[in-house]
Amino acid sequence: MIVAFWPRRLLALSLAAVAVAGAVAFARMRAAQLEDNAFWSGWTLLAIFVVLAVYNLRKRVSNLPLGTSATWLQWHIYLGLIAIALIHVHIGWHLPSGSFSWLLYGLFWAVSLTGVLGLILTRTLPHLLTAVGNEVIFERIGERVVDLHDEAAGIVQGVLGRPEGQVLAGFFIDRLDPFLRRPRWAWQESRERWLTSQCANVARLAGPDLADAVADLEEIAHEKLLLDRHYFLQGILKGWLFVHIPLATMALTAAVYHTGMVLWFRP
């Protein structure tokens, strides 16, 4: 798999580089003949924008035989790279002029940069999620946290009749209850050390009779920490899309409007 991976990527990058070099050479040839490059490069960019936008729709209709999502993603990446070069061919290798041109240019770069950021995140965060372990669906993290809170409360209620039960109840009310109320968007390495020390203290105060109950509460707390890490990492992966997709939608809308205005006022 690793041997086959890099040749495919190098081939795709080579084809993208050839496409960019061909577009630049064609633009320079036309410029040398005093011909405008804005029209053909603009239509090419609009077509690329549409194909890039269709990728999001493709993910919503995965049951249709339209090619694998991985193949669409590769097209999405390399067409995006081509578009970065082509937009500068379109504007003539200088900064845009006019407020709307700047808006469209800014949206383009916002989409491009968030796309690169998303590519980095989707290549790194899944490895961190694998290292965390305990695979869990993001939408079910909240439900599992509620279950852990109820489980911990049940353990404490079960020992309230014992003399040392109040020690455990105080620990739950002051420490565990706020922590187990909801998932937290944080990595919390320091919280893990804090919980371990707190559980050790309460185990010493509660005595050997409640050692099993303290151990169960500590296990619940550490599972909650793992859920928080999933909530943090998966939240980043999902939150990035809530930035990238609206920006891409605005950029495509602005590009369509720009094309319409050019066609309307074109001699």
C-alpha positions as CSV (number, residue, x, y, z in Angstrom):
1,M,0.0,0.0,0.0
2,I,2.8,2.5,0.9
3,V,4.7,1.6,-2.2
4,A,1.7,2.3,-4.4
5,F,0.7,5.4,-2.5
6,W,3.6,7.7,-3.4
7,P,3.8,6.9,-7.1
8,R,0.2,7.9,-7.5
9,R,0.7,11.1,-5.6
10,L,3.8,12.0,-7.6
11,L,2.0,11.3,-10.8
12,A,-1.0,13.5,-9.8
13,L,1.4,16.3,-8.7
14,S,3.3,16.0,-12.0
15,L,0.1,16.2,-14.0
16,A,-1.0,19.3,-11.9
17,A,2.4,20.9,-12.5
18,V,2.1,20.2,-16.2
19,A,-1.4,21.7,-16.3
20,V,-0.2,24.8,-14.5
21,A,2.9,25.2,-16.7
22,G,0.8,24.7,-19.8
23,A,-1.7,27.4,-18.7
24,V,1.1,29.8,-17.9
25,A,2.8,29.2,-21.2
26,F,-0.4,29.6,-23.1
27,A,-1.2,32.9,-21.2
28,R,2.3,34.3,-22.0
29,M,1.9,33.4,-25.7
30,R,-1.4,35.2,-25.9
31,A,0.0,38.2,-23.9
32,A,2.9,38.4,-26.4
33,Q,0.2,38.6,-29.1
34,L,-1.6,41.3,-27.1
35,E,-4.6,39.0,-26.6
36,D,-6.6,39.0,-23.4
37,N,-6.3,36.0,-21.0
38,A,-9.1,37.0,-18.7
39,F,-12.0,35.4,-20.7
40,W,-10.7,31.9,-21.1
41,S,-9.0,31.8,-17.7
42,G,-12.2,33.1,-16.0
43,W,-14.4,30.4,-17.5
44,T,-11.8,27.7,-16.6
45,L,-11.7,29.0,-13.0
46,L,-15.5,29.0,-12.8
47,A,-15.6,25.4,-14.1
48,I,-13.0,24.4,-11.5
49,F,-15.0,26.2,-8.7
50,V,-18.1,24.2,-9.7
51,V,-16.3,20.9,-9.7
52,L,-14.8,21.8,-6.3
53,A,-18.2,22.6,-4.9
54,V,-19.7,19.4,-6.3
55,Y,-17.4,17.4,-4.0
56,N,-19.5,18.4,-1.0
57,L,-22.6,17.2,-2.8
58,R,-20.9,14.0,-3.7
59,K,-20.3,13.2,0.0
60,R,-24.0,13.5,0.6
61,V,-25.0,11.0,-2.1
62,S,-22.4,8.4,-1.4
63,N,-24.8,5.6,-2.5
64,L,-24.6,6.7,-6.2
65,P,-22.0,5.1,-8.5
66,L,-20.0,8.4,-9.0
67,G,-16.6,7.2,-8.1
68,T,-15.0,6.8,-4.6
69,S,-14.9,9.7,-2.2
70,A,-11.1,9.3,-2.1
71,T,-10.9,9.9,-5.8
72,W,-13.0,13.0,-5.6
73,L,-10.9,14.2,-2.8
74,Q,-7.7,13.9,-4.9
75,W,-9.4,15.8,-7.7
76,H,-10.5,18.4,-5.2
77,I,-7.0,18.9,-3.9
78,Y,-5.2,19.1,-7.2
79,L,-7.8,21.2,-8.9
80,G,-7.5,23.6,-6.0
81,L,-3.8,23.8,-6.5
82,I,-4.3,24.5,-10.2
83,A,-6.8,27.2,-9.4
84,I,-4.3,29.0,-7.2
85,A,-2.0,29.4,-10.2
86,L,-4.8,30.1,-12.6
87,I,-6.4,32.9,-10.7
88,H,-3.1,34.9,-11.0
89,V,-3.2,34.2,-14.8
90,H,-6.7,35.6,-14.7
91,I,-5.8,38.8,-13.0
92,G,-2.6,39.3,-14.9
93,W,-0.1,38.6,-12.2
94,H,-0.8,41.7,-10.2
95,L,-3.1,42.6,-7.3
96,P,-6.8,43.1,-8.2
97,S,-8.4,46.6,-8.4
98,G,-11.8,47.5,-7.2
99,S,-13.6,46.6,-4.0
100,F,-15.5,43.6,-5.5
101,S,-12.4,42.2,-7.1
102,W,-10.7,42.4,-3.7
103,L,-13.6,40.7,-2.1
104,L,-13.5,37.8,-4.6
105,Y,-9.7,37.6,-4.3
106,G,-9.9,37.5,-0.5
107,L,-12.6,34.9,-0.5
108,F,-10.5,32.8,-2.9
109,W,-7.5,32.9,-0.6
110,A,-9.7,32.3,2.5
111,V,-11.1,29.1,0.8
112,S,-7.6,28.0,-0.3
113,L,-6.0,28.5,3.1
114,T,-8.8,26.8,5.0
115,G,-8.6,24.0,2.4
116,V,-4.8,23.6,3.1
117,L,-5.5,23.7,6.8
118,G,-8.2,21.0,6.4
119,L,-5.8,18.8,4.4
120,I,-3.3,19.0,7.2
121,L,-5.9,18.4,9.9
122,T,-7.4,15.3,8.1
123,R,-3.9,13.9,7.7
124,T,-2.8,14.4,11.4
125,L,-5.8,14.3,13.7
126,P,-7.0,10.8,12.8
127,H,-3.6,9.4,14.0
128,L,-4.1,11.2,17.3
129,L,-7.6,9.8,17.6
130,T,-6.2,6.3,17.0
131,A,-3.7,6.9,19.8
132,V,-6.5,8.0,22.1
133,G,-8.3,4.8,21.5
134,N,-11.9,4.0,22.5
135,E,-13.4,4.8,19.1
136,V,-16.7,6.7,19.6
137,I,-19.1,8.6,17.3
138,F,-19.0,12.3,17.9
139,E,-22.8,12.7,18.1
140,R,-22.9,10.1,20.8
141,I,-20.3,11.5,23.1
142,G,-22.8,13.6,25.0
143,E,-25.0,10.6,25.6
144,R,-22.1,8.6,26.9
145,V,-21.0,11.4,29.2
146,V,-24.6,11.5,30.7
147,D,-24.4,7.7,31.3
148,L,-21.0,8.1,33.0
149,H,-22.4,10.8,35.3
150,D,-25.4,8.7,36.2
151,E,-23.2,5.7,36.8
152,A,-20.9,7.7,39.1
153,A,-23.9,9.1,41.0
154,G,-25.2,5.6,41.5
155,I,-21.9,4.4,42.9
156,V,-21.9,7.3,45.4
157,Q,-25.5,6.7,46.4
158,G,-24.7,3.0,47.1
159,V,-22.1,3.8,49.7
160,L,-23.9,6.7,51.5
161,G,-25.0,4.3,54.3
162,R,-21.4,3.6,55.3
163,P,-19.5,5.8,57.7
164,E,-16.9,6.9,55.1
165,G,-19.7,7.4,52.5
166,Q,-19.9,11.1,53.1
167,V,-16.2,11.5,52.1
168,L,-17.0,10.0,48.7
169,A,-20.2,12.1,48.4
170,G,-18.2,15.3,49.1
171,F,-15.6,14.2,46.5
172,F,-18.3,13.6,43.9
173,I,-20.2,16.9,44.6
174,D,-17.0,19.1,44.6
175,R,-14.9,17.4,42.0
176,L,-16.6,14.8,39.8
177,D,-20.0,16.2,39.3
178,P,-18.9,19.4,37.6
179,F,-16.4,17.4,35.5
180,L,-18.9,14.8,34.4
181,R,-21.8,17.2,33.6
182,R,-20.9,17.7,29.9
183,P,-18.1,17.0,27.4
184,R,-15.4,19.6,27.4
185,W,-13.6,20.9,24.3
186,A,-10.1,20.5,25.7
187,W,-7.2,18.1,25.6
188,Q,-6.7,18.3,29.4
189,E,-3.4,16.6,30.0
190,S,-3.1,18.4,33.3
191,R,-6.7,17.4,34.3
192,E,-5.6,13.7,34.1
193,R,-2.8,14.2,36.6
194,W,-5.2,16.2,38.8
195,L,-7.8,13.5,38.8
196,T,-5.3,10.8,39.6
197,S,-4.0,12.8,42.6
198,Q,-7.6,13.6,43.8
199,C,-8.6,10.0,43.5
200,A,-5.5,8.9,45.5
201,N,-6.4,11.4,48.2
202,V,-10.0,10.4,48.5
203,A,-9.0,6.7,48.6
204,R,-6.8,7.4,51.5
205,L,-9.5,9.2,53.4
206,A,-12.3,6.8,52.5
207,G,-10.3,3.8,53.7
208,P,-10.0,0.2,52.4
209,D,-13.8,-0.5,52.6
210,L,-14.5,2.0,49.8
211,A,-11.4,1.2,47.7
212,D,-13.5,-0.6,45.0
213,A,-15.9,2.4,44.8
214,V,-13.1,4.9,44.5
215,A,-11.4,2.7,41.8
216,D,-14.7,2.6,39.9
217,L,-15.1,6.4,40.1
218,E,-11.5,6.8,38.9
219,E,-12.1,4.5,35.9
220,I,-15.2,6.6,35.1
221,A,-13.2,9.8,35.3
222,H,-10.5,8.5,33.0
223,E,-13.0,7.3,30.5
224,K,-14.6,10.8,30.6
225,L,-11.1,12.3,29.8
226,L,-10.8,10.0,26.7
227,L,-14.3,11.2,25.6
228,D,-13.2,14.8,26.0
229,R,-10.2,14.2,23.8
230,H,-12.4,12.7,21.2
231,Y,-14.7,15.6,21.6
232,F,-11.8,18.0,21.1
233,L,-10.2,16.3,18.1
234,Q,-13.4,15.4,16.3
235,G,-14.8,18.8,17.1
236,I,-11.8,20.4,15.2
237,L,-12.4,18.1,12.2
238,K,-16.1,19.0,12.1
239,G,-15.6,22.7,13.0
240,W,-13.2,23.2,10.1
241,L,-15.9,22.2,7.6
242,F,-18.2,24.8,9.1
243,V,-15.6,27.4,8.1
244,H,-14.4,26.1,4.8
245,I,-17.8,25.2,3.2
246,P,-19.5,28.6,3.9
247,L,-16.5,30.4,2.6
248,A,-16.5,28.2,-0.5
249,T,-20.2,28.9,-1.0
250,M,-19.6,32.6,-0.8
251,A,-16.7,32.4,-3.2
252,L,-18.7,30.4,-5.8
253,T,-21.6,32.8,-5.5
254,A,-19.3,35.8,-5.9
255,A,-17.6,34.1,-8.9
256,V,-21.0,33.5,-10.6
257,Y,-22.1,37.1,-10.0
258,H,-18.7,38.3,-11.3
259,T,-19.2,36.2,-14.5
260,G,-22.7,37.5,-15.0
261,M,-21.6,41.1,-14.7
262,V,-18.7,40.5,-17.2
263,L,-21.0,38.9,-19.7
264,W,-23.6,41.7,-19.2
265,F,-21.2,44.5,-19.8
266,R,-18.9,42.7,-22.3
267,P,-18.8,44.5,-25.7
